[in-house]
Amino acid sequence: MDLEAAKDRLADEVDARAELLLDASHRIHDNPELLFEERFAADLLCGILDDAGLDVERGVYGLETAFSARAGSDGPTIAVLCEYDALPGIGHGCGHNIIATAGLGAGLAAAALADHVGGRVVVLGTPAEEGGGGKIYMGEAGAFEGVDAALMVHPADQDLLEMNVIAIATWEVEYFGECAHAAAFPHLGRNALDAAVLGYNAVAALRQHIRPNERIHGVFTKAGDKPNIVPDHTAAEWYVRSGTIASLQPLKERVLACLQAGADAAGCRMEHRATCPEYSDLRTNPAMADVYLANSERVGRSPLRRPEHPVVGSTDMGNVSYLVPSIHPMIKVAPPGVAIHTNEFADWAGAAEGDRAVLDGAKAMAMTVADLWLRPDVLDAARRAFAEDDAIRAAAGAGS
């Protein structure tokens, strides 16, 4: 089977499963589950893959709601990634129901052709992208060993060839002081709320002296019990982001110094702990991106290379891109200006535009898998670009 015939067949395979895929998307959308608790979604996806004859393993790589499903006996191994966790309060405001079922559709279509064209596909169910780092744990446990390339699509308000992914560290920060009666014996207290506020203000002063692509966000999660009791314990959650995983490291130290300064000024003690593994920046593989672009155009979409308004955020897919050649394009499901992580976006993710994205995303990814299987020049170029990027980053690190 030649490449063009394979791509036509892959599109047909997705269309033949359209009702199944859209039903799965709606069911996941209507049953949002938080990180590491995605039992309904994982069971639904695994059941469909199992019914299609793929070799399905549940609870893999040490995570209850992770899975892998494989097809094909020889040739390059391409991983299609599914996400299916939701957000607190707003459900699928990031549209992971679309990521899950577009990946499902691409995997099912590719599996139907794998033995005919000489390729292997693995559909990986990756839990807890929203602050849990599922892909990071899976990578550490060997999920990407033997994988030649990895891809997924993410919904947005526009079709983009890549998301502007920046690295992130997340912490819980606690301050410990001494409680006292705030009117009778204030001099006996050490105010942990003062420590948290002073630390927050120190970070606010730092913000004018960081790079344009760096972000620092914090919220108080515990601020005391009653005004007439000097708070002896407060807590906050902080996110620190930078352009790359390398540039994140010195920024983390500056932020921690600010937070510690609040504790020192208030005579309190500070502790911090990471709430999630650090997410890396995303290394979009240019060879893979080029063929995905052509395949998206084949299904009627035109992803932008350099959008006027890029989507900025962090994802554990960035860590995958440090392990194997990878892409993470964005697919339009909502009108321009409707941001992800909102109630409005959640509505669009379950609407007709979301349905179209499931099918178009499945087709474009399945066709990209076919390019990687049947065009050795594309896979070779992807490997070279990945190796060159490794070399450039290693040289930059040595130079610093």
Order of alpha helices (4+ residues) and beta strands (2+ residues): alpha-alpha-alpha-beta-beta-beta-alpha-beta-alpha-beta-beta-beta-beta-alpha-beta-beta-alpha-beta-alpha-beta-alpha-beta-beta-alpha-alpha-alpha
